[in-house]
Amino acid sequence: MAGWFELSKSTDGQFRFILKAGNAETILTSELYKARASAENGIASVQANCQSEDRYEKKSASNGKLYFNLKAANSQVIGTSQMYASESTRDAGISSVKSNGVSQVVKDNT
């Protein structure tokens, strides 16, 4: 099964999206946006940028866990991954975003 985006509203009225893999695992989470249209633009940015290897910034958290950011052409972070225990699982997460990030399916949970 292919992945999808979920658009939701936080308790303070802001919007965010998550990208889920076909197994329903969350693989990318956006920042909070004040406007729904901005979150929708974020989804479009994931779709446009997810195939480019140079858009992925591999990072290490202070606790030693690994994660990555997907960035737009202007170097702004579009979304952040979950934490991973190893480089190989982080790299598998990047591969998952590459394959699922082109999805046109957006589930509206607002």
Steps between C-alpha positions, in 0.01 A plus 500: 500500500622849419551768759294812560496839668279586796406862558391583855429793729664540841316606813618859453353517148822454303545248219756228438544206270659163541614260232413139568646193332275228362520317836362815675836583663565874528813578299499881481337772712466866410527809713183677613348746253259782584308455172363187338628619161854514639478136614365405157796681343727296730349179364561623144859579597553145629359365174736725301816446706487145636678341205814716528774343713655840570180616673558263792697622799617212719521600866587359840305594814665573835390155624688328216189413300504577129244685290472704183340817370358540152580848372362711217720664235516811722648283781192532723402181684179349357480205736690303762522124540454287807809395699700198384746277682739446208617656175351212302151548646524877449601443138206262461279782631637731230427234237146474634447876469636485144251231404198624698552876479368519145158380615206712391279358779425753774273393785337803654474459878427865576 
